[in-house]
Amino acid sequence: MKSSAEPKQNKSISQDIQEIKNNAITSYNMRANSQAYHESIFATLETNTSITDLSILRLVDLEQKGLIGLAKVLKTNKSITKITLRDFGAFEGEALAGIAEALKDNTTITTFILELCEIISSDAHAFAEMLKTNKSIATLRLATLEIDHDEAIVILKGLKNNTTIKTLDLCGSNFGKGAQSAVAMIEMLEATTTLTSLNLSSNNIDVEEAIAIVEVLKTNKSISLTSLNLSGNNIGVGGVKAIAEMLKITTSLT
């Protein structure tokens, strides 16, 4: 039976690599270890055919430049369907941009999760361009990101042109902060035709923005939301009333 694996202190690099080469595991959690370890794992993952779930966490010993190896994996590996990148702070160099570029033509990744990271301008633009062309990602989670409103707008514009994402989770990332971000959010929701689940919790959305979001969700007949989360925002009584009115006519929503 295939299982999951994650590095342990008493486990050698060679043991990890052998498990991946033998296609004996379906998920792998990369944690802190030497740079040589990560380079070897990425090289082995390029030809692995069993792992579907790959998580990469930045701890003390993981150099961010090592993520360039992940871009190579995304261009050749045909089994991984879920990628999680968590707690990287600011990405150095072209690490995240390289991953976004590789995802443009990737056809196997269906879930992409980015959490507790800082997004700078070049990363946001590369990610937005990927969202315009990628045809496989159905679940996207961009959670608890350190992101300025300019970068948020860039990503929202990329999402506006996406035609595959069904579950969108932007919780805790300030995508609704500021008038321009709110406009970009509304334009994205007006254009989307695929969303079924939307999480905008803790995004500094105010009453007027909440009402506008609810109104556009009511009028966009191309989507059928089953889940909407606006908790942790300052939506006030007006926002609550707007949601209540939407629930009267949207039976699928929870």
SVG drawing of the C-alpha trace seen along z (x, -y; Angstrom):
<svg xmlns="http://www.w3.org/2000/svg" viewBox="-36 -54 60 56">
<polyline fill="none" stroke="black" stroke-width="0.4" points="0.0,0.0 1.3,-3.4 1.5,-6.0 2.7,-9.5 6.2,-10.4 8.0,-13.4 11.7,-13.8 12.7,-12.8 16.0,-13.4 16.8,-9.7 16.0,-9.2 18.7,-9.6 18.5,-11.5 19.0,-8.2 16.0,-6.6 13.8,-9.5 15.0,-9.4 14.6,-5.6 11.0,-5.8 10.2,-8.4 12.1,-6.4 10.2,-3.3 6.8,-5.2 5.9,-3.9 4.3,-7.0 1.4,-9.3 2.2,-12.4 5.4,-14.1 6.0,-16.8 9.4,-18.6 10.6,-20.2 13.9,-21.7 17.0,-19.9 20.2,-20.6 20.1,-22.4 21.6,-19.2 18.7,-17.3 16.1,-19.5 18.0,-19.6 18.2,-15.8 14.5,-15.4 13.4,-17.8 15.6,-16.0 14.0,-12.7 10.5,-14.1 10.9,-15.0 10.3,-11.3 8.1,-10.1 4.7,-8.7 3.0,-8.1 3.1,-11.3 0.0,-13.4 0.3,-15.8 3.5,-17.8 3.9,-20.3 6.9,-22.5 7.4,-24.4 10.1,-27.0 11.9,-26.4 15.4,-27.4 17.4,-25.3 15.4,-25.6 16.9,-28.2 14.3,-29.8 16.5,-29.6 16.0,-25.8 12.4,-26.4 13.8,-26.8 14.0,-23.0 10.2,-22.9 9.7,-24.8 11.6,-22.0 9.4,-19.4 6.2,-21.1 7.4,-20.9 8.1,-17.2 6.1,-15.5 2.8,-14.1 1.4,-12.7 1.4,-15.7 -2.1,-17.3 -1.7,-19.4 1.1,-21.8 1.3,-23.7 3.9,-26.4 3.7,-27.8 5.7,-30.2 8.3,-31.5 8.2,-35.2 9.5,-37.1 10.6,-34.9 14.2,-35.5 15.1,-36.1 12.8,-34.5 11.7,-31.5 7.9,-32.2 8.0,-33.7 9.7,-30.6 7.0,-28.4 4.2,-30.6 5.9,-30.3 6.0,-26.5 2.3,-26.4 1.3,-28.2 1.4,-25.0 1.0,-22.5 -2.0,-20.3 -1.9,-18.1 -2.0,-20.5 -5.6,-21.0 -5.0,-22.5 -2.4,-25.3 -2.0,-26.6 0.1,-29.6 0.1,-30.6 2.0,-33.0 4.1,-34.4 5.0,-37.9 4.1,-38.8 6.1,-41.5 5.3,-43.2 7.2,-40.8 5.7,-37.8 2.2,-39.2 2.6,-39.9 4.0,-36.5 1.2,-34.8 -1.5,-36.9 -0.1,-35.9 -0.2,-32.2 -3.9,-32.6 -4.8,-33.8 -3.5,-30.7 -3.5,-27.8 -6.3,-25.4 -6.0,-22.8 -6.1,-24.6 -9.6,-24.3 -8.8,-25.1 -6.7,-28.2 -5.9,-29.2 -4.0,-32.5 -4.2,-32.8 -2.7,-35.1 -0.4,-36.8 1.5,-40.0 0.4,-41.8 0.0,-45.5 -3.2,-46.6 -1.3,-47.2 -0.2,-43.5 -3.7,-42.4 -5.2,-44.3 -2.8,-42.6 -3.8,-39.1 -7.5,-39.9 -7.1,-41.0 -5.5,-37.7 -8.3,-35.9 -10.8,-37.9 -9.5,-36.1 -9.3,-32.6 -11.8,-30.0 -11.1,-26.9 -11.0,-27.9 -14.1,-26.7 -12.9,-27.1 -11.2,-30.5 -9.9,-31.1 -8.4,-34.6 -8.8,-34.6 -6.7,-37.0 -4.9,-38.6 -6.4,-42.1 -7.7,-41.6 -10.6,-43.9 -8.6,-46.7 -8.9,-50.0 -11.3,-51.3 -9.3,-50.1 -8.9,-46.6 -12.7,-46.6 -13.3,-47.6 -11.0,-44.9 -12.8,-42.4 -16.2,-43.3 -14.9,-43.2 -13.4,-39.7 -16.7,-38.5 -18.7,-40.0 -16.5,-38.1 -16.1,-34.7 -18.2,-31.8 -16.8,-28.9 -16.8,-29.8 -18.7,-27.6 -17.0,-28.4 -15.6,-31.8 -13.8,-32.7 -13.2,-36.4 -13.0,-36.2 -10.7,-38.8 -10.1,-40.9 -10.9,-44.4 -14.1,-44.5 -16.5,-47.3 -20.3,-47.6 -20.4,-49.2 -18.0,-46.7 -19.9,-43.7 -23.1,-45.0 -21.5,-45.4 -20.0,-41.9 -23.4,-40.4 -25.2,-42.3 -22.7,-41.1 -23.1,-37.6 -26.8,-37.9 -26.7,-39.2 -24.0,-36.9 -26.1,-34.0 -23.2,-32.1 -22.1,-30.9 -23.8,-28.8 -22.2,-29.4 -22.6,-26.8 -20.3,-28.5 -19.6,-32.1 -17.5,-33.3 -17.4,-37.0 -16.6,-36.5 -14.0,-38.7 -14.9,-41.7 -16.6,-45.0 -19.7,-44.4 -22.1,-45.8 -25.9,-45.5 -26.1,-46.6 -23.9,-43.7 -25.7,-41.2 -29.1,-42.3 -27.7,-42.1 -26.5,-38.5 -29.9,-37.6 -31.7,-38.9 -29.4,-36.9 -30.1,-33.7 -33.8,-34.1 -33.2,-33.6 -30.0,-31.5 -31.0,-28.1 -27.6,-26.5 -25.6,-28.9 -24.4,-28.0"/>
</svg>
